[in-house]
């Protein structure tokens, strides 16, 4: 009891280094932080920014009972680094952190991409209670904000189907890149890949390689619903841009394209001039396990690839194919 009282007293003290030492002691001890929850939460507004992240870590350890304190860490007056850490930790709490929805939505308006991404994931983990606010965020004129909201809704999936009208309206007036994000999201929200797949298929023929790459990547989220796109993705394996080839290889594996249709073409990419494509091919073949037996001769020929990460991945793929169990 004396130790608990002592820590509480130090957390409430006037000296920053004393408060920091008390927070560090709590983190290292891995003891129950709940008795000090309010004192720890008060450190979220400590004059010393260095104390705020340890305080967040301790509150996250408490979990749902401490969720009410996280909005303070999302305030726009906080440094982006503190807001981003708060968002990551909120994601671990999930639905009980619903009180942070509006603060997280404000984070979606930040110019900091890492903060937007962390907030989008946290909102998705909170789930259905975040949907009404995310629908509002789709109307924001900033395309980066709207894109982050679209991604968050897509991660929520079918429980966020109410956001389809806003996603469709956004797609109708947006850049092609944002249209692709909306197309993938609409498919996830409705459970009907055909709602978004036509837009993605058309984008695979776009003259801009970054658009083709994004279209292939977005198809991965559709799973087996993207199987009608297999012929188009196979054609992308010969795309002049290596990032498109890489995306196409990985997407074919992620949508679990039938091995009889794709393993021979993916195997040919082991000889691609781009190391990233060769690496992606080894990853994809590994995912097929014993069904990629026909690729073993080509894989064995690549075990001495000059790029270390490719050689290591090839060795792992061979092991996985030869011994899938």
C-alpha positions as CSV (number, residue, x, y, z in Angstrom):
1,X,0.0,0.0,0.0
2,X,2.9,2.4,0.8
3,X,4.4,1.8,-2.6
4,X,1.1,2.5,-4.4
5,X,0.6,5.7,-2.4
6,X,4.2,6.7,-3.1
7,X,3.8,6.3,-6.8
8,X,0.6,8.2,-6.8
9,X,2.2,11.0,-4.8
10,X,5.1,11.1,-7.3
11,X,2.8,11.2,-10.3
12,X,1.0,14.2,-8.8
13,X,4.3,16.0,-7.9
14,X,5.7,19.2,-9.3
15,X,8.9,17.8,-10.7
16,X,8.8,16.4,-14.3
17,X,11.7,14.0,-13.7
18,X,10.0,12.6,-10.6
19,X,6.8,12.0,-12.6
20,X,8.8,10.4,-15.4
21,X,10.5,8.0,-13.0
22,X,7.1,7.0,-11.5
23,X,5.8,6.2,-15.0
24,X,8.9,4.2,-15.9
25,X,8.6,2.3,-12.6
26,X,5.0,1.4,-13.4
27,X,5.9,0.2,-16.9
28,X,8.9,-1.9,-15.7
29,X,7.0,-3.4,-12.8
30,X,4.1,-4.6,-15.0
31,X,1.9,-4.3,-12.0
32,X,-1.7,-3.2,-12.0
33,X,-1.9,0.4,-13.1
34,X,-5.6,0.8,-12.5
35,X,-5.3,2.4,-9.0
36,X,-3.2,5.2,-10.6
37,X,-5.4,5.6,-13.8
38,X,-6.4,9.2,-13.2
39,X,-2.9,10.3,-12.2
40,X,-1.5,8.6,-15.3
41,X,-4.2,10.1,-17.5
42,X,-3.3,13.6,-16.1
43,X,0.2,13.1,-17.7
44,X,-1.4,13.2,-21.2
45,X,-1.3,17.0,-20.8
46,X,2.0,17.1,-19.0
47,X,4.2,20.1,-20.0
48,X,6.8,17.6,-20.8
49,X,5.8,15.8,-24.0
50,X,8.2,13.0,-23.2
51,X,5.8,11.9,-20.4
52,X,2.8,11.6,-22.6
53,X,3.6,8.4,-24.6
54,X,4.6,6.4,-21.5
55,X,1.3,7.5,-20.0
56,X,-0.5,6.3,-23.1
57,X,1.2,2.9,-22.9
58,X,0.1,2.5,-19.3
59,X,-3.5,3.5,-20.1
60,X,-3.5,1.0,-22.9
61,X,-2.4,-1.7,-20.5
62,X,-5.5,-0.9,-18.4
63,X,-7.6,-1.3,-21.6
64,X,-11.3,-0.5,-21.8
65,X,-11.7,1.2,-18.4
66,X,-9.2,3.8,-19.5
67,X,-10.7,4.4,-22.9
68,X,-12.4,7.6,-21.8
69,X,-9.0,9.3,-21.4
70,X,-7.7,8.7,-24.9
71,X,-9.5,11.6,-26.6
72,X,-7.2,14.0,-24.8
73,X,-4.3,12.4,-26.6
74,X,-5.9,13.0,-29.9
75,X,-6.4,16.7,-29.5
76,X,-5.0,18.7,-32.4
77,X,-2.8,20.6,-29.9
78,X,-0.9,17.4,-29.2
79,X,2.1,16.6,-31.4
80,X,1.4,14.3,-34.3
81,X,3.7,11.7,-32.7
82,X,1.5,11.5,-29.6
83,X,-1.7,11.4,-31.6
84,X,-0.4,8.6,-33.8
85,X,0.7,6.5,-30.8
86,X,-2.7,7.1,-29.2
87,X,-4.4,5.9,-32.4
88,X,-2.4,2.7,-32.6
89,X,-3.2,1.9,-28.9
90,X,-6.9,2.7,-29.4
91,X,-6.9,0.1,-32.2
92,X,-5.9,-2.4,-29.6
93,X,-8.9,-1.5,-27.4
94,X,-11.4,-1.7,-30.2
95,X,-15.2,-1.0,-29.7
96,X,-14.9,0.1,-26.1
97,X,-12.9,3.1,-27.3
98,X,-15.9,4.6,-29.1
99,X,-15.5,7.9,-27.3
100,X,-12.4,8.5,-29.4
101,X,-14.2,8.4,-32.7
102,X,-14.5,12.1,-33.3
103,X,-10.9,12.7,-32.3
104,X,-9.8,10.0,-34.7
105,X,-11.8,11.5,-37.4
106,X,-10.0,14.8,-36.8
107,X,-6.8,12.9,-37.3
108,X,-8.0,11.9,-40.8
109,X,-7.7,15.6,-41.7
110,X,-4.0,15.7,-40.8
111,X,-1.3,16.3,-43.5
112,X,0.7,13.5,-41.7
113,X,0.1,10.3,-43.7
114,X,1.2,8.0,-40.8
115,X,-1.3,9.7,-38.5
116,X,-4.1,9.4,-41.0
117,X,-3.4,5.7,-41.6
118,X,-3.2,4.9,-37.8
119,X,-6.5,6.7,-37.3
120,X,-8.2,4.9,-40.1
121,X,-7.1,1.5,-38.6
122,X,-8.3,2.6,-35.2
123,X,-11.7,3.6,-36.5
124,X,-12.0,0.3,-38.3
125,X,-11.2,-1.6,-35.1
126,X,-13.8,0.4,-33.2
127,X,-16.3,-0.7,-35.8
128,X,-19.9,0.1,-36.3
129,X,-20.1,3.0,-33.9
130,X,-17.6,4.8,-36.1
131,X,-19.6,4.5,-39.3
132,X,-21.8,7.6,-39.0
133,X,-18.8,9.9,-38.5
134,X,-16.9,8.1,-41.3
135,X,-19.8,8.7,-43.7
136,X,-19.5,12.4,-42.9
137,X,-15.7,12.3,-43.5
138,X,-16.4,11.1,-47.0
139,X,-17.9,14.5,-47.8
140,X,-14.7,16.3,-46.9
141,X,-13.1,18.1,-49.9
142,X,-9.6,17.0,-49.0
143,X,-8.9,13.8,-51.1
144,X,-6.4,12.4,-48.6
145,X,-9.0,12.7,-45.8
146,X,-11.7,11.1,-47.9
147,X,-9.4,8.3,-49.0
148,X,-8.5,7.5,-45.4
149,X,-12.2,7.4,-44.5
150,X,-12.9,5.1,-47.4
151,X,-10.1,2.7,-46.3
152,X,-11.5,2.6,-42.8
153,X,-15.0,1.8,-44.0
154,X,-13.6,-0.9,-46.3
155,X,-11.8,-2.5,-43.3
156,X,-15.1,-2.5,-41.3
157,X,-16.8,-4.3,-44.2
158,X,-20.4,-5.4,-44.3
159,X,-21.3,-3.7,-41.0
160,X,-20.5,-0.4,-42.7
161,X,-22.8,-1.0,-45.7
162,X,-24.7,2.2,-44.8
163,X,-21.7,4.1,-46.2
164,X,-22.2,2.9,-49.7
165,X,-24.2,5.9,-51.0
166,X,-21.5,8.3,-49.8
167,X,-18.8,6.1,-51.3
168,X,-20.6,6.0,-54.7
169,X,-21.1,9.8,-54.7
170,X,-17.4,10.3,-53.9
171,X,-16.4,8.0,-56.7
172,X,-18.4,9.9,-59.2
173,X,-16.6,13.1,-58.6
174,X,-13.1,12.1,-57.6
175,X,-9.7,11.4,-59.2
176,X,-9.1,8.0,-60.6
177,X,-7.0,6.9,-57.7
178,X,-9.7,7.7,-55.3
179,X,-12.3,6.1,-57.5
180,X,-10.3,2.9,-57.2
181,X,-10.3,3.1,-53.5
182,X,-14.1,3.6,-53.6
183,X,-14.6,0.7,-55.9
184,X,-12.7,-1.7,-53.6
185,X,-14.6,-0.3,-50.6
186,X,-18.0,-0.6,-52.2
187,X,-17.2,-4.3,-53.0
188,X,-16.2,-4.9,-49.4
189,X,-19.2,-3.0,-47.9
190,X,-21.8,-4.8,-50.1
191,X,-20.1,-8.2,-50.2
192,X,-20.6,-8.0,-54.0
193,X,-17.3,-7.8,-55.9
194,X,-19.2,-7.0,-59.1
195,X,-20.1,-3.6,-57.7
196,X,-16.5,-2.4,-57.8
197,X,-14.6,-4.8,-60.0
198,X,-15.5,-3.2,-63.4
199,X,-13.9,0.1,-62.3
200,X,-10.8,-1.8,-61.2
201,X,-10.6,-3.8,-64.4
202,X,-10.8,-0.7,-66.5
203,X,-8.0,0.9,-64.5
204,X,-5.7,-2.0,-65.3
205,X,-5.6,-0.6,-68.8
206,X,-4.8,2.9,-67.7
207,X,-1.7,4.5,-69.3
208,X,-0.5,5.6,-65.8
209,X,1.5,2.7,-64.2
210,X,0.7,4.0,-60.7
211,X,-3.0,3.6,-61.5
212,X,-2.5,0.1,-62.9
213,X,-0.5,-0.8,-59.7
214,X,-3.2,0.5,-57.4
215,X,-6.0,-1.3,-59.3
216,X,-4.2,-4.6,-58.9
217,X,-3.6,-4.0,-55.2
218,X,-7.2,-3.1,-54.6
219,X,-8.4,-6.3,-56.2
220,X,-6.5,-8.2,-53.5
221,X,-9.1,-7.1,-51.0
222,X,-11.9,-8.7,-53.0
223,X,-10.6,-12.2,-52.4
224,X,-12.1,-14.9,-54.6
225,X,-14.6,-12.3,-55.9
226,X,-11.8,-11.0,-58.0
227,X,-11.4,-14.3,-59.9
228,X,-13.0,-12.9,-63.1
229,X,-10.0,-10.5,-63.3
230,X,-7.5,-13.4,-63.4
231,X,-6.9,-13.1,-67.2
232,X,-6.3,-9.4,-66.9
233,X,-3.9,-9.9,-63.9
234,X,-2.0,-12.5,-65.9
235,X,-1.5,-10.0,-68.7
236,X,-0.1,-7.6,-66.1
237,X,2.7,-10.0,-65.4
238,X,4.2,-8.8,-68.6
239,X,3.6,-5.1,-67.9
240,X,6.5,-2.8,-68.7
241,X,6.4,-1.3,-65.2
242,X,8.0,-3.5,-62.5
243,X,5.7,-2.2,-59.8
244,X,2.7,-3.3,-61.8
245,X,4.2,-6.7,-62.3
246,X,4.9,-7.0,-58.6
247,X,1.4,-6.0,-57.6
248,X,-0.1,-8.4,-60.1
249,X,1.9,-11.4,-58.8
250,X,1.0,-10.8,-55.2
251,X,-2.6,-10.1,-56.0
252,X,-3.0,-13.4,-57.8
253,X,-1.7,-15.2,-54.7
254,X,-3.9,-13.2,-52.3
255,X,-7.1,-13.8,-54.2
256,X,-6.2,-17.5,-54.2
257,X,-6.3,-17.8,-58.0
258,X,-6.5,-21.5,-59.0
259,X,-3.0,-22.8,-59.1
260,X,-3.5,-24.6,-62.4
261,X,-4.3,-21.2,-64.0
262,X,-1.5,-19.1,-62.5
263,X,1.5,-21.1,-61.2
264,X,3.2,-21.5,-64.7
265,X,3.0,-17.7,-65.4
266,X,4.1,-16.8,-61.9
267,X,7.0,-19.2,-62.2
268,X,8.3,-17.3,-65.2
269,X,8.6,-14.2,-63.1
270,X,11.4,-15.8,-61.2
271,X,13.6,-14.7,-64.1
272,X,12.3,-11.2,-64.1
273,X,15.0,-8.5,-64.3
274,X,13.5,-6.7,-61.3
275,X,14.4,-8.1,-57.9
276,X,11.1,-7.1,-56.3
277,X,9.2,-9.1,-59.0
278,X,11.4,-12.2,-58.4
279,X,10.8,-11.8,-54.7
280,X,7.0,-11.5,-55.1
281,X,7.0,-14.6,-57.4
282,X,8.8,-16.6,-54.7
283,X,6.4,-15.4,-52.0
284,X,3.4,-16.2,-54.3
285,X,4.7,-19.7,-55.1
286,X,5.3,-20.4,-51.4
287,X,1.7,-19.6,-50.6
288,X,0.6,-22.4,-53.0
289,X,2.6,-25.0,-51.1
290,X,2.5,-28.5,-52.6
291,X,0.4,-27.1,-55.5
292,X,3.5,-25.3,-56.8
293,X,5.5,-28.5,-57.3
294,X,6.0,-27.6,-61.0
295,X,7.9,-24.5,-60.0
296,X,10.6,-26.4,-58.0
297,X,13.2,-26.7,-60.9
298,X,12.9,-22.9,-61.5
299,X,13.1,-22.1,-57.8
300,X,16.2,-24.3,-57.4
301,X,17.9,-22.4,-60.2
302,X,17.3,-19.2,-58.3
303,X,18.8,-20.1,-54.9
304,X,21.9,-18.2,-55.8
305,X,20.0,-15.0,-56.7
306,X,22.4,-12.0,-56.4
307,X,19.9,-10.2,-54.2
308,X,19.9,-11.7,-50.7
309,X,16.3,-11.2,-49.8
310,X,15.3,-13.0,-53.0
311,X,17.7,-15.9,-52.4
312,X,16.4,-16.3,-48.9
313,X,12.7,-16.2,-50.0
314,X,13.4,-18.7,-52.7
315,X,15.0,-21.1,-50.2
316,X,11.9,-20.7,-47.9
317,X,9.6,-21.3,-50.8
318,X,11.4,-24.5,-51.8
319,X,11.1,-25.7,-48.2
320,X,7.4,-24.8,-48.0
321,X,6.6,-26.6,-51.3
322,X,8.6,-29.7,-50.5
323,X,7.2,-30.0,-47.0
324,X,3.9,-28.1,-46.8
325,X,2.9,-29.8,-43.5
